[in-house]
């Protein structure tokens, strides 16, 4: 089904509330990433007077955090300044601001969102041709159409331009660029690039480049026909998991989405602007829903992520102030000694900016606040692989700010659609509830026609080591002289009988299950002070309900690193153990009907 067109607002094709902000500078500390207006300045003054935030953090603004391409802006320098000269003199001096600016560059996206790492690939095909031309004016000489799904094509060539003299024509399919891209010699494949990345790459070419292409007029004509009849919006098509709440016009977009929602990206340069056209996705079929709108591009969404983290920090500071706590000390490490401005005058105050962010996202209680706030954000854990994650370029070891590399500010994560016809296994979080729930879900008479336990195999230490070396077990528990293990075959045997295999295991096994193309259902039961007393009728050993709530909150951080979505049972969704069992059964049935979205980068 073709996506429905967006209603006009302002300029044709522009998202509501966007027409007046497109070429304006961004502030990373406003509630929206645009320069503050009078009302915003008044709000900041009130916050300054009440000292909810540390001054050297709240007074920082970004004069231009834009790292994306703009036709009229060519690599405009980033700068961070204070919202008033008096604040600047009391907060960060020009040297500190220079260092903060450098750190922010390292946290920002150096490239547009990348579906895969661009690497040098020699295309061995007799149909591929190669030519050499100057890259400085290439994007001015040609126009592009297409995307990652269709390929990148030339849609027009300026008459008399160097590109025309070199032999480029409408309908040529661009394959590979070799040459200097943003000051570095690279070979960048364009075959799976989004239109945004292809546009960015061509804009940042300089000097003599080698362009590999093929004449593919049949595919080009099909693409143009689909664009004309409206069956395609562009040649882009991929799915993302959103890692922050976006609130429509308040965040300079027309589509409101929640953290962990999956959307279908249809165009990464909608109407030629730095915004993405997206469709909401049916969780049961995976098909596009009629609701279509714009979201901020990845680099702009990253700036919003910084904004929302700062708002949560200010809110936490306000709560601690009201509780007669010192706000400034709440952002200081208890173990790290205070910085001495005499020994490191340029680093002492500037590094506080990044240190506050790092400490905020790392504290357990703040993880809980982030996951339960109206401004919820998800901090993606660092990838376990050797390849850098999308949208984040890790710092080199010799870099003095290398501690920043532990922070992944990734607003969107690429996900792929998976379908499972078999009954999916079930995991519970927190895992401490799995045993008591299994006793209720699987009574002595059986758990019904759809639920089943998974009896582990008992192995000796020698048997365990031998089989573990061949294929690691999904889950195992060490006893005195033996191991209780659950293998992939055990889970598949239960699924072959048309039943859900209920597992008493930690979330750490999710990655191994997904790698084996086994897609678990994860039921997250949110435990807090107001519902922990309802668990007293379960066979759950609790030394202290307060400690159990605290332990459950700590375990919640694991959910941010899970490479698939999960179902949350809110505290008000059940009134007692029997009610909880009923809700869990309903959720299992509901999740089984849904498609599965997997974040491959976390596997």
N, C-alpha and C positions, 0 to 999 in steps of 0.2 A: 504494500500500500504506500502510495506516495505521501510524504509528510505534508500536512496542510500549511499554507503560507502564513507567515506572521502578519498580524495587523500592523499597518504603518503607524509610526509614532515619531514625529519630527521628520528627519530625513528619511527617504524611502529605504526600507530594509534595516534601519537602525533599531536597536533594542530600546524600549522605553527607558527614559532617564539617561541615555548614553550620549545623545547628540551634543549635549553641552559639556561633556567631560572628556571627549576623545583625545584632544591634544593638550590637556592640562596636566600639570605635574601631580605626582602622587605623594601622599604622606603616609608613611607606614604606621603612624600612631593615631590617625584619625579612625573614626568608626567606619568610614568608607575610604577607599584609596584615592581621594581627590583632595586638593588644597582646602583648608578649613575656611568656612564662611563665618559670619559674625556670630551666629548662635554657637558654633563649635568653639570659637575662641572664648566666648563667655563660659562655656562648660569647662574648658581647660583651666580657666582662671579659678573657677570654683574648686576644681580638683586640686589645683596648686595650693589654694588657701587651706584646704583641709588635709593636705599632704597624704592623699591616699596612695600616691605612687612616688618612688624615689625620683627626685627632680632630674637627675642626670639621665634618667630613662625616659620620662614622660615628655621632656622638652625636645627630644630629638625628632626631627622631621627629615624626610627624604625629599630633596628638591627634584630628583628625577630617578626613580627606581626602575625605570623602563629598561629592560634588557632585550625586548623584542625588536624586530624590525619596524620601521615606519618610513614611508617614502620620503617624507619631508624632514626626518630626523636621522642623521647618520652618526651613530655611536656617540650620542650626547653624553658627556661625562657625568658620572654619578656624583652627587654631593649631599652631605647631610648637614643641616643647619638648625639652629634653634629658632623657635617660633617668635622669639623676641631677643633683642640684643642684650637686655639685662639678664635674661635667663642664660644666655650663652656664656656670659662672663662668670656666672655663678656655677655653671654646669661644666661643659666641655669647651676647652679652648680649640683653636684652629688645628693644632697638632693632633689632639684627641679625635677631632672630627675626621681628620684625614685617615686615621687608623680605623675608626668605625666604618668609614666608607669602604676601606679595603676589605674588612671582614664581611660587610654586607655583599660586596661583589662575589665573595667566595660562597656565600649562602645562596646567592641568586642564581637563576638559570642562565648558563652561558649560551644555550641553544634553545630552540623551541622543543616542545614535547616530542620525544623520539620513540617510535614504535620498536625499534631495534637499534643496536649500536651500529652507526655507520662505519664501515671499514672498507679498506681497499679490496676490491674484488675484480679480477680480470675477467671480463665477459667473453667467453670463448664461443662465439656464434658468427657464422659467415655473414649473416645479415647485418651485423653491427658495424657501423662505420665510425670513423674518427676524424676530427678536424681540430685545428688549432686556431685560437682567436684571443683577443684581449678580453679579460673578464670584467674590467672596471665598469663598462657601460652595458654589460650583457643584458641585465634586467630591464634597462631602458629601451633596448632594441627589440625585445621579444615579450610576448605575453604568454602566461602559462594557464593550463586548464588540467583538471584531473586531480589525482590524489593517490593515497596508498593502495586503494582497492582497484583503481582503473589503470594506474600508471600516470606519469607526468608527461603531458604533451605540449608542444608549441601551438598556440591558437592563432597567433599573428606575428608577423615580422615587419619591422619598420622598413619602408622602402628606402633604398640607398644606404642603409646602415651597414656597419661592419659585419654584423651577424648575417645579413643577406648576402654580402659579398663572399663571406666564408662558406656559404652553401646551406644555411639553415632555412627550413621551409615549414609552413603550416602543416601539422600532422606528424611531424617528427617526434618520436618517442624517446625521451631522454633517459639514458641508462646510467652513466657514470661521469663524474667530473674529477679530473686530476689537476692539481695546481695549488695556488695559494688561496686559502680560505681563512679570512680573518687573521692574516699574518702567519699562518702555519701551513706548511705544505702537506696536503692531504689527498687521499683518494676517497671520494664519497659516493656511495651507491645511491641512485635516485629511484630505483625500481620499487622500493617499498616506502618511500618518503611520503609524508602528508604534504598537502599543498603548502601549508605553513612552513614546513622545514625546507621544501624545495625553493620556495620564494626567498627564505632567509639565506640559504646557501648561495644562490645566484647573486643576491644582493651584496654578499660579503666576499665575492671573488675579486681578485686583483692580479694584475700582471698577465702573463701568457698562461692560458689554461688549455688542457686537452679535454674535449667534450666527446663522449661516446654516445651514439644515438642509433636508432633504426627507423626506417620509413615504415610506419605501421598505420596506413591510411584507413584500413578497414576498421581497426579498433577505435581510431580517432573519430570516425564517422558514427560509429555506434554510440560512443560517449556523447557526442554533440547531439545526436538524436534523443538520447535519454534525458539530457539536460533541457532540451527544448520542450519535450512533452511533459516534463515535470516528474518523471519517474525517478530521477536522481537530482539531488541538490548540488552535489559536487562529486568528485571521484574519491572522496574520503569516506571511510567507513571502519570504525573500530569502537570498542566498548571500554568504558572507564568506571572504576569505583571511586566515588567522590570521598575525599578524606576530611571534609569540613562542611558545616552547614552554610548554605548560601541562600540569602533571603531576598531574592528578586531584585527590585529596583534599589533596595538599600545597599546591595553589593554590586550595583551596575550591571545587572543582567535581567532577563525577563523570565527565567525559569527558576523557581525555588526548589532546591533539592536538599535532602538531609544527608548527614555523614553516613557512609556505608551504602548509599543508594547507587545503583548502576544505571547509567544512561548510555545511549547510542550516539556517538559523535558523527554527524552527517557532513560537516563542513568546518575546516579549521581556519578559514579566512572568509567568514560570512560577510557578504557585501564588501569585500576588500578590507575589512576592519580586523583588528586583533581580538576577535571574539569567536567563540565556537557555537555553531548551531547544533543543538542536541535534541533528541527525542527521548521521552520517558519510556521505559521498557516494562512490558508485562512480566511480572515475576514467575508466572506459571508457564507461559508459552515462549518467552524470550522475544516476542514480536514487538515492533514499535507501536506505541500508543499514539492516539491523535495529538496529544499535548506535545507541542514542539516549541522551543524557545532558545535563547542564547545563554551561555555561561562564559565567565571570564576565561581568557586563554590561560595556559598553564602558568606562565610567568606572572601574569597579573593575579591569578588565584594564589600563587605563592606569597605575593605581597599581602593579600587578604589573610592568609594563614598567620603571618607575622602580626597583623593587626589584631586578630582574634586571640592569639596567645597573649598579647599585651593587655587586652581587655580583661582576660581571665586573671592575669597577674594583678591588675589594678583592683579587680573585684576581690581577689584573695587578700590583698593588702588592706582593703576597706574592712573586710570581716575581721582581720586580725587587729586592726586599729580599734574597732568597736569592742573587741574582747580584751582591751588594755594590753595589747602586745605592741612591740616596737616593729613598725613596718620595715624599716631599713634592715634590721637584723634578720628578718624572715627570709631575705634573699641572699644572705651571706652563708657560706659554708661553715659548719661548726668545726670542721677539721682544718680548713685552709687558713693560714695566717693572713692578717690584713695586709693589703698592698701598701708598699711604701712609696709615696710619690717622689721621694728624693732619689731612690735607686732606679726607678723606672717611670719618669715623669710622663712620657708619652703613652704608656700602656696602662697606667694605674686606673684612670677613670674611664677610658674608652673601653677597656676589656670588661668593665662591669656590665655594659650593655649586653654583650653576648653571654657572660657568665650568668646573668639573671635568667635568660632564656633557657640555658642548659640546665640550671638547677631547677627551674620551674617544671620543665617537662620530665625531669628524672625523678622527682619526689613522688613517692607512692600515693600520698593523699592528693596531690595535684593531678595524678593520672585519674583518680576517682572523680575529681571535680570536672576534669575535661570530658569524661565519658558521660557525665550526668548534667551537663550544662546546656542551656539553650544555644550557646555558642560552641557546641561540641566540635573538637578537632581530634583527628587521629594522627599520631606520630608514628610513621612507618619505621619499624626497626631496621637497622643496617642489614644489608644483604649478606648472607653467609658465603656467597660465591666470590670469585675474584673479580668479576666484572662490575664496573660502577653501575649504580642504579640509575634509572631514568630520572632526568631532571636534577641530578646531583653529581657534581664532579668532585671526588674526594681530594683532600689536600695532600700534598707531598709530605714525606716524613720530615724533611728539613724545614718545613714551614713552621714559623713560631706560633701560629694559631692552629696547630694541627688538632687540638682538642675539639675544634668545631666539627671535625669530620665525623664525630659520633652523633651528629644531629642531622636527620633527614627531614627536610621540609618539602614534602612531596604532596601537593594538593590532589593530584589525580594519579591513580594506579591503573595500568593496563590490565584488563581481565579478558578471559576467553570463555566462551559458552561451552558447557558440557551437559550432556543428557545421560541420565541413568535409568534404564528400564528395570533394573533389579531393585529389590528392597535395599535401602541404604542402611549401613550400621549407624548406631546412635551413641554419641558421647555427651556427657553432662559436665557442666561447669557451674560452680566449683566441683572438682572431682570428689571432694569429701561427701557430697550428697549422692554420689552414684550408687554406693552399696545400699544405703537405706531405701533409695528409690527402687532399686532392682528388686528388693524384697517385696515391695508393694506392687510393682508392675508384673512380677513373676511369682505369683503365689504357688504353693505346693501343687495345686491342680494344673498349673501351666499359665502362661501369659496370654492365652487366646491364640487365634489362628495367625496373628501377624507379628507377635513379639516372641523373642527367644533369647536365652542367655547364650554365652559362649564358654563352654567348659574348656579350661586350659589343659594343655599337655604338660605332663610332669617329666622333666629330663634331668639326668645327672649332669654334673659340671662338664664332663668330657663331651657328652652328647650336645649340650647347649653350645659349647664353643665351636664344635664342628659344624652344626647347622647354622649358627649365627654367622660364621665366616662365609657360608655359601649365599645365604639370603637373610638379612637382618629380620628379626621378629618385629611384628607391629607393636607388641607390648609384652613385657616379661616382669616377673616379680621373683626376687631371690629369696629362697627359704634357707633353712639351716644347711642342708647338704644338697638341695635340689633347686631347680628353677621351674616356675609355672609360666608357660609361654603361650601366647596367642599368635598364630601365624596367619598369613593371608589366606591360606587354604581353608582354615577354620571359618573365617568370616564369609568366604565365598560359598562354602557348603551351606551355611545358614541362609544366605541370600538365595541359593538355588532351590530351597524349600519354600520360597515365597514369604520369608519372615525378616523382620528387622533384627539385627544382632545387637543386643544391648551390651555395651562395653563398659567395664569399670577400669578406665584408663585415663591418663593425663592428656592434655591437649597437645603435648609434645609429639604424639604419634600421628597427628593430623597430616603433617608433611609427608611421612612415609606412606600413609594411606593414599594421598593424592598422587604421589609418584607412581603408585601401583594402579592408578585409575580406579580407585575405590573412593567414593565421594560421601563422607560421613555427614550425618545430620548432627548439628551441635545445638544443644538446648542450654542456654545460659539462664540460670535462675538467679535473679538479682536479690541479694540478701542485704538487709539494712536493719537499723534499730527497730523499725516499726513492724517488721514481719518475722524477726528471728524467733520470737516466742512461739510462733505457730509451728515450729519444728520440734517442739518438745515431745510430741507423740510419736515421732520417728525414732527408730533405734539408732540414735546418733549420740555418740559420746562427746559431751561438751563440758570441759572444765570451767569455761567462762563464756557466756554469750557475747560479751564485749570482745573477747579475744577472737572468737569465731567470726564475728562481723569484720574485724580488722583483717583477719587472715583472708577472708573472701574478697575484700577490697584489693589486697595485694595480688591475689590471683587474677583479678580482672585485667591486669596489664597484659596477660598472655593473649587476650582476645585481640589486641591491636596487631599482633604478629601472625594471626591465623590467616592463611592464604585463601580462605573461602568465607562466605557469609554465615551468620548464625542467627538463631531465633532467640529473642529475649523474652523471658517471662517476668513481667513487671511485678513489683511487690503487691499491688492492689488486685492482681489477676486471680488470686486464690486466697481462701479463708482458712484452710487447714490442710493436713496431709492428704485426706481423701480428695479434696478439691484440687490440690496440686497434682495428684496422680491423673485426675481427669484432664486437667489442662495440658499436662505433658503428653498424654496420648493424643489429644487433639492437635498439638503442635507437630508431633511426629507425622501424623497423617497429612497435615497441611504442607510441611516441608517436603514430603515425598512427592507431592504434586508439582513442586517448583523445579525450574531448571537450576543448574549449578554454575556459579561463576568462580573461576579460579584465577588467582593472581600468580602468574607463572614466575615472576621475579622473586617471590618468597620461597620457592621450592628449591 
